[in-house]
Amino acid sequence: MRLPRPQPTIRHCLMSAALPRAGSARRCRVMHGSLPTLAVISLSLSAVCSLIILVHLLRGHRQHMWIMNIVWVVTALYAGPFALWAYFRWGVLSTQRVVMQAKHRGEMPPGHRKPFWQMAAVGTLHCGSGCTLGDVVAETFLLIVPLSLFGKPLFAAWALDYVLALLFGVAFQYFTIKPMRGLSAGAALKSALKADVLSLTAWQIGMYGWMAVVVFLLFGHELDKTGPVFWFEMQIAMLCGFVTSYPVNRWLLKTGIKEKM
């Protein structure tokens, strides 16, 4: 009796679509051979971009809001050349020197004269930097202390990612809102929670969505956190987080819940 031919999975269909004329063995070799190389290139390029921004900041171009120094350096770790472009296009408009010169002339700082969509983008990057730090700390911690939730290490990672991302994100908002509004510590913390929980959740949804595609559809298993491919996929996940969080940040800025940057 002839057994029925197994149906191809979505993962196999995606691979076949990418390389329709290659055999399965060749497809596997290509995927496993080129993806780590691409991952190393992307991670290395992002590290260089982050270093360029850091050097520029240290050479007398620190941001008027000190927390933005961290935001730009962290953003480049996943956004690479895009972050570098945004920093030299938007970030340099909000340095201490530029802001003080504008105030001395009685003018509005140029960073506050940006188009609204750019303000929303910078606000989203501000949110994303807290998420990024939280995710990196969580994933590194789980390398040392493996945990599982509902029998899945992935779900434990997502839960810890969210908690730490929220802590970092609220801290970033706190150090932005408190000096800008002159609030007490308690009032600033309340405003930070109000401003960040929704935007951070939207960011994490985008991040989780991409990693779910990677784990359950593209690979069929969790990736090795010590390898470059995992962190490359996390870079893409952060960009997906930006896409899902941007509309929320626009709304938060329009309603005045979040400060324009």
C-alpha positions in Angstrom: 0.0 0.0 0.0 1.4 3.4 -1.0 1.5 5.9 1.8 0.2 9.4 1.1 2.8 12.0 0.3 3.3 14.4 3.2 2.0 17.9 2.7 4.7 20.5 2.7 4.8 22.9 5.6 4.7 26.7 5.2 8.4 26.8 6.1 9.2 24.4 3.2 7.0 26.4 0.8 8.8 29.6 1.7 12.1 28.0 1.1 11.0 26.5 -2.2 9.6 29.9 -3.3 13.0 31.4 -2.6 14.9 28.7 -4.4 12.5 26.9 -6.7 15.0 25.0 -8.8 17.2 23.8 -6.0 16.9 20.5 -4.2 16.0 20.4 -0.6 19.6 19.6 0.5 20.9 22.5 -1.5 18.3 24.8 -0.1 19.3 23.8 3.4 23.0 24.4 2.7 22.2 27.8 1.1 20.0 28.9 4.0 22.3 27.7 6.8 25.4 28.9 5.0 24.4 32.4 3.9 22.1 33.5 6.8 24.8 33.4 9.5 27.1 35.4 7.2 24.3 37.9 6.6 23.7 38.1 10.3 27.3 38.8 11.1 27.4 41.5 8.5 24.3 43.2 9.8 25.4 43.0 13.5 28.8 44.3 12.7 27.5 47.2 10.6 25.1 48.1 13.3 27.8 48.0 15.9 29.9 50.4 13.8 27.0 52.8 13.3 26.4 52.8 17.1 30.1 53.5 17.7 30.0 56.4 15.2 27.1 58.0 17.0 28.8 57.4 20.4 32.0 59.1 19.2 30.1 62.0 17.8 28.3 62.5 21.1 31.5 62.4 23.1 33.1 64.9 20.8 31.0 67.8 22.1 27.6 67.0 20.6 25.7 65.6 23.5 21.9 65.8 23.4 20.0 68.4 25.3 18.0 65.6 27.0 20.7 63.3 28.3 18.5 60.2 28.0 18.5 60.8 24.2 22.3 60.1 24.2 21.4 56.5 25.2 18.5 56.3 22.8 20.5 57.1 19.7 23.3 54.7 20.6 20.9 51.8 21.4 18.8 52.5 18.3 21.8 52.0 16.1 22.4 48.5 17.5 19.3 47.2 15.7 18.6 49.9 13.0 22.2 50.4 11.9 22.5 52.8 8.9 18.8 53.9 9.3 19.6 55.0 12.8 22.8 56.7 11.6 20.8 58.6 9.0 18.1 59.6 11.5 20.7 60.8 14.0 22.5 63.1 11.6 19.2 64.3 10.2 17.2 64.8 13.4 19.3 64.0 16.4 21.9 66.8 15.8 19.0 69.3 15.9 18.6 68.7 19.6 22.2 68.9 20.9 22.9 71.1 24.0 24.8 73.6 21.9 22.1 74.0 19.3 19.3 74.3 21.9 21.2 76.9 24.0 22.1 78.9 20.9 18.4 79.0 19.8 17.3 80.0 23.3 19.9 82.8 23.4 18.5 84.2 20.2 15.0 83.9 21.6 14.0 81.2 19.0 12.4 77.9 19.2 15.0 75.1 19.1 15.2 73.5 15.6 14.4 70.1 17.1 11.0 71.4 18.1 10.4 72.7 14.6 10.6 69.3 12.9 7.5 68.0 11.0 5.2 66.1 13.2 5.9 62.7 11.6 9.6 63.2 12.5 8.7 64.0 16.1 6.6 60.8 16.2 9.4 58.8 14.8 11.9 60.1 17.4 9.3 59.4 20.1 8.9 55.9 18.8 12.7 55.4 18.8 12.7 56.6 22.4 10.2 54.0 23.3 12.0 51.3 21.4 15.4 51.9 23.1 13.8 50.9 26.4 12.3 47.9 24.8 15.6 46.9 23.2 17.6 47.2 26.5 14.9 45.2 28.3 14.9 42.5 25.7 18.7 42.2 25.6 19.0 42.0 29.3 16.2 39.4 29.5 17.6 37.2 26.8 21.1 37.3 28.3 19.7 36.5 31.7 17.9 33.4 30.3 21.2 32.1 28.9 22.4 31.9 32.5 19.1 31.0 34.2 16.9 29.0 31.8 13.2 29.4 32.5 10.0 28.0 30.9 6.3 29.0 30.9 3.6 26.6 29.9 6.4 24.2 29.0 7.9 26.6 26.5 11.2 28.5 27.1 10.0 30.9 24.4 7.0 32.0 26.4 9.1 32.6 29.5 11.4 34.7 27.4 8.5 36.8 26.0 7.1 37.4 29.5 10.5 38.4 30.9 11.1 40.6 27.8 7.9 42.5 28.5 8.5 43.0 32.2 12.1 44.3 31.7 11.2 46.3 28.6 8.4 48.0 30.6 10.9 48.8 33.4 13.4 50.3 31.1 10.8 52.1 29.0 9.1 53.7 32.0 12.5 54.8 33.3 13.3 56.4 30.0 10.0 58.2 30.0 10.5 59.3 33.6 13.8 60.9 32.9 12.2 62.7 29.9 9.0 63.9 31.5 10.3 64.9 34.9 12.7 67.7 33.8 10.5 68.8 30.9 7.4 69.3 33.0 9.0 70.0 36.4 7.0 67.3 38.2 7.5 65.7 41.5 8.9 62.1 41.5 5.5 60.5 42.1 3.7 62.6 39.4 6.5 62.0 36.9 6.3 58.3 37.5 2.5 58.3 37.0 2.9 60.3 33.8 5.7 58.0 32.5 3.5 54.9 33.0 0.6 56.6 31.2 2.8 57.5 28.3 4.8 54.3 27.9 2.6 51.3 28.7 0.5 51.5 25.5 3.4 52.4 23.1 5.7 49.8 24.6 3.0 47.1 24.4 2.5 48.0 20.7 6.2 47.7 20.1 6.4 44.3 21.8 3.5 43.0 19.8 5.4 43.8 16.6 8.6 42.2 18.0 6.7 39.0 19.2 4.9 38.8 15.9 8.1 38.6 13.9 9.8 36.2 16.3 6.8 33.9 16.2 7.1 33.8 12.4 10.8 33.0 12.7 10.3 30.3 15.4 7.1 28.6 14.3 7.1 29.1 10.5 10.6 29.7 9.1 12.7 27.5 11.4 10.3 25.3 13.3 12.4 25.6 16.5 13.8 28.2 18.8 17.1 29.8 17.8 20.4 29.5 19.6 20.7 32.8 21.6 24.5 32.5 21.5 24.5 32.6 17.7 24.4 35.6 15.3 21.2 34.5 13.5 19.1 34.9 16.7 20.3 38.5 17.2 19.9 39.3 13.5 16.3 38.2 13.7 15.9 40.3 16.8 17.1 43.3 14.8 14.3 42.7 12.3 11.9 42.1 15.2 12.8 45.6 16.6 12.1 47.2 13.2 8.7 45.4 13.2 8.2 46.8 16.7 8.8 50.3 15.3 6.2 49.8 12.7 3.5 48.7 15.1 4.3 51.3 17.7 4.6 54.3 15.5 0.8 55.0 15.1 0.4 54.7 18.8 3.1 57.2 19.5 1.6 59.6 17.0 -1.7 59.4 18.9 0.1 59.9 22.3 1.8 63.0 21.0 -1.3 64.4 19.5 -3.2 64.0 22.8 -0.4 65.5 24.8 0.1 62.3 26.8 3.7 62.0 25.6 6.2 64.8 25.2 7.4 65.9 21.8 11.1 65.3 21.2 
